[in-house]
Amino acid sequence: MVLSSPRGTNDVFGEDIKYRDFIINSAKDLFRLFNYSEIITPAFEHTEVFDRGIGKSTDIVKKEMYTFTDKKGRSLTLRPEGTASVVRAIIEHKMYSEKIPVKLFYIGNMFRYERPQKGRMREFSQLGVEAAGVAEPFIDAEVIWILNSIFDRIGFRNLKLMINSVGCEKCRRDYIRVFKSYIKPEVESFCPDCKVRYDTNPLRIFDCKVEQCKKIIEGSPKIYQHICADCREHILKVCHYLEKMGINYFIKEELVRGFDYYTGTIFEIISDDLESVQNALGGGGRYDNLIAQFGGPPMPSIGFAIGIDRTILLMRQLNIKYLTKELKSAAYIALLSDKFYDTGLKVTKLLRENNIPCDISYKVRPLSSQIKTAVRDGFSHFIAIGDDEIKTGVFNVKNLEKHTQFKLNINDSSKNISAVFRSSL
Ligand code: HAM
């Protein structure tokens, strides 16, 4: 039997790696511009990190976590997202004692036991940022600016940025009272999950995908209309800065996002072009109480994450090409006889030492078929090794794109070798 990768996972290779590198490099350039530094957290954490961080009544914690017991009986969970781990790390290493805000970015694989479909996987990659220790609305807009710029640099033009405020603890309490009394007469018509949510965490009813539940809450009061004066002032300031930054957005009053840690500003970027079950490319929000709830100091914070796999999907769909940073001068070295391996090794070593990517034909084959391989695989240059070349130490380098050629003397200095290759581009 041929083994395949587990359902909902992917092998990423070939062109997808180039897309992925392009997305990651574009984001990293921006993270540097905005003064964020990288953090790498473990792929698994104590289950409690997510139970407490994300919230026990969220779909992620209730249904989607890969939780296991290790050999010492500890409950561990593969991370379903990055925020809770970063918060745990900020507190554990007292990062706030060095400087505030703590501005971190991360890139990593996440794991959620969801029903796999196009654009929705059980293992997927995210990149994201967390800025901890700033309450001012300016940083909300700045974080959204980074998110927006990443997609802008990639070349997406028709994305929609949705914003909402889920209020602070106080206004949420008031709103939940209003919301519950509105839906009370319909409780019996809810799905079993929403019946429980009604008692434990009514805001989560907005995450429900069941049509009947969606219908019941369609005309219900939305939290945006019930936020307190401070929360209103905050979100209006965020909107003001976004306008100054030239970022288009719209307020989506029913947006809640599926994490209990959010307070105040939340946002999501979607694409109507994405042929996927879910159209969100990225999202995030404020979590002003989470660090204190984890035992850290009060540190109002905000962040976002982007789904790398969905971003690749949309780039491919819209035919957006990644800009490759690879050297165009990649050489294919063809061996015309078994006895030329030693010389082939010498040439490849010389080129690689001079930062010129190259590959060698591991098998001896006719010259014409080797040229075909080099063209098919996108090499710009071709070097054949035969008796004459070995005698003289001088090789003919064909430029396969321009149909020109030049001589390469392997006894030349490194400077000369790089220069002749560069001048042939
Ligand atoms: P999230 O909205 O759950 O937010 O995930 C962010 C992005 O990850 C989504 O917009 C989507 O592109 C991608 N994504 C999520 N689930 C899957 C999946 N099953 N398959 C493929 N892609 C997926 C968070 O994770 C928060 N931690 C964001 C945040 C950071 N909030 C504050 N700071």
Residues whose N, C-alpha, C, O or C-beta is under 5 A from the ligand:
A	BS01	HAM	E81 G82 T83 R112 E114 G119 R120 M121 F124 Q126 V129 A280 L281 G282 G283 G284 G285 I302 G303 F304 A305 I306 G307 R310
